[in-house]
């Protein structure tokens, strides 16, 4: 793997030199857009919507639409607000990771210490494991300030970017206006169903079946054949009796 960032983790007065590596990769197939007639690749151009002519990259500026017209920004404007490139992931405090709602999580990066920081890195890693805490920090990546949590995983300190509060939409627009009445009997069976389906979390049990089946079709077509794939059909409720559906679910799972 190639590192995407170099800097330090700030742990009190201790600086731990580290490299960052992407901790995730896409499991989706990389499909290109082609012209149906000759299978040539489709390329996109930056085109002026009025003249329909291609615009050279050096003539492109960025702007914000305010009220009825665009406010154009220049490089000086961006420099004014650009976060300081400190190259330090400064831990501001420690929290219980269970207190962070999953809606805040974005992407994860693996850290690797430089030679001179190995002991301090090992100390922080062990302390995170023993305390069962996660560090909350900020760092600058690609000119953007990011909020993140530092947490241990399989002997590595992982940095997971999390969203700022203002990036999370309010739920009021999708919240139920009136909560339907749930009787005690329905709730009891619902809780029993949850208990019956409860198990330890095992990520290996979940695979990207869509990409797997699509790749099977691609390989078959390459051989001039047509693959047979399983189709998942949504189950339809046979009645509006919620209690009856819950009870049937319990019976089938048993």
N, C-alpha and C positions, 0 to 999 in steps of 0.2 A: 504493500500500500504506500501511496505517496502522501506526505503530510500536506495539509491545507492551511496551516497556521503555526507560527512559532511565537512563544512568549513565555509568560510565567504565571503560576497560580500564587496569589497573595494570600498567605495564611498567617494573620497577625503580622509580625515583623519578618516572617520567613518568606522568601521568594523561591518558588520551585520551578526551574526552567522545564518547559514541556513542549511537545509537539502535539497537534491535534490531527486526528484521522477521522474520516467519515465513518460512522458506525452503522450506517444503513445502506441498503442498495435496493433498487426497484425489482420486484418480481414480475412486473408486467413485461410483455413482449415488446420489443422495439420495432414498431411498424412504420414504414414510410408511406407517404401519400404519393400515388402514381397516376399518370394519365391512363385511363382505361384502354385507349386506342393502341399505344405502343409501349406502355409500362415505363415511360420516362419519368424521372423524379420531378415532383412539383416543387418549384422554388417560389418564395415569397419576396416581393419587392416593396420598398417604402415609396408609396405613391401619393402625390398631392390629390386630395379628393376633388378639387376644383378643376385642375388642369389635366388630371389623370396621367401626369408625367412622373417618372421616377425622380426622387429627390436624393442628391448626393448626401452621404452621411455628414459631411462637414457643414451642410446647410440646415441640419436638423437641430432645433432648440426644443426645450421642454417648457410647458406652461400649465397653469392651473385655471380651470374655467370658473370664474367668479361672477355671479349674477348673469350678465349678458355678453361677456367677452373674456378672452384669455389674458392672464397676467403672465408674461414671459419672464422666466428666471435665467440668469446668466451664471457663469462659474463662480463669480464672487459671492452670489447669494448662497450657493451650496457650501462654499468654504466657510461662510459665517456660522452655519449651524452644524457643520461636520463635527462629529464627536472626536475628542482628542485620542490619537492613536497611542495609547499607553502601553499596549502589548502586555497588559496585566489583567488576569481574571481575578478581580479583587473580591474575596469572600466577605460579605457584609454581615451575615448572621447565619445561624444554623436552625433548622426546623425539622419537625417530623414529616417525612416525605408523604405520609398518609394524609396530611393536612392540605396537600396540593391537589386540587381537583384535576382529573385527567383532561378536562377541556383546555387547560393551559399548555399542555405539552405540544412541542413541535418536533424537532429532529435531534438525534443524539450523535455525539462525537466521542471517540476514544482518545485518552491521553497517554502519552509515553514520556517518561522523564528523560532529560539529558543526563549524562554521566555524573555531573557535579550535583544533581538534585535527587539522586536515587534514594538516599536515606530519608530525606525530608518527605519525599513522595510516599515512601513506604510507611512512614509515621502517620501521615494524613490518611492514607488508605486504611490502615489498621484502626485509627481513631474513628473514622466514619463507620467501619464495620462494627466496632464495639459499642459505640454510642447509638447506632441505628438512626443517625441523623443525616440530613443532607444540607450541604452548604448552598446558600443563595448568593449569587454574584452577578456582576455585569462585565461584559467584555465587548470589544469592537471587532467585528468581522466584516470585511468588504465595505468599510466606511459606515456601517450601521451599528448602533449600540444595541446589544442584545442582553436580555435577562436570561439567567440560566440557573440550573441546580447541579451541584456536584454530588454524585452518589456512587457507591462501589458496586462493581459487577464482575464476578469471576476474576478477582485479583487485579482489576483495572479501575481507575477513577474515570467515570463517565460524566461528560458534560452534556446535559440535555437542555436545549433552548426551550424557554417557556414564553408564552405571550404576555404582553402587558395587559393590565385590566381594561384599558380603553379599546383593546382589540376584541374583546368578548362582547357579543351582542346581548342585549337584554332579552330575557325569555318572555316578557309580558305579552308580546304579539302572538305567541304560539301557546301560551298557557290556557288551560281550560277555563272558560268563563264561569261555568258552574260545575262543581264536582259531582258526578253521578253518585247516587246512594249505593254503598256496598254493605250488604248485610254481614253479620258475624259468620254465618255458615260459609259464604263465598270467600271471605277473607281467610278463614281457617284452612279451606282446601287450597287456596292460592299459596299460603305459607307452606303447606305440606308438599305441594308440587315443587316449590323452590328447594326445600330440604332434600327432596328425592333427587333433584338434578344437581345438587351441590357436590363439588369435588375439588381437589387441588388443581391449581391452574397449570396446565402443561401446554406450552406454546407449540411443541412438536406435533400435537394432535390436530393442529389447524394448518391446512395447506391451501395454496392459491390454486384451487381446482380449475378456475376459468382459464388461466394461462396454460395450465397443464393440458387441458382438453383442446385448447386452440392450437398448441404446438403439435398435438397428435394429428390434427386435421392438416396442418402445414406439411408435416413429414409424409403423410399419406398422399397428399396432392403432388408432392415432389416425385413420388413413385408412380403417379398416374392413377392412384386409387382414391377412394373416398372412405374416410374413417367413420366408424359408428361410435357416437359418443352418447353418454347418458344425459338426458334432459331432466332438469329439476323443475317440477311443476308445483306451483303454490297450492297448498291445501285449502280447500274451501270448507267453511263451517257449515255443518248440516242443519243447524238451528241457531236461534238467537238465545238459547238457554245457556247463560254463562256458567252456572253451577254444573249443568250437565256436561259441558265441554271440559271443565276442570276435572271432573270425576273421571271422564273417559281418558283424559291425559294421564291421570294417576294410574289407571288400570293398565294402559299400554306400556307405561314406563316400568311397571313392576316386573 
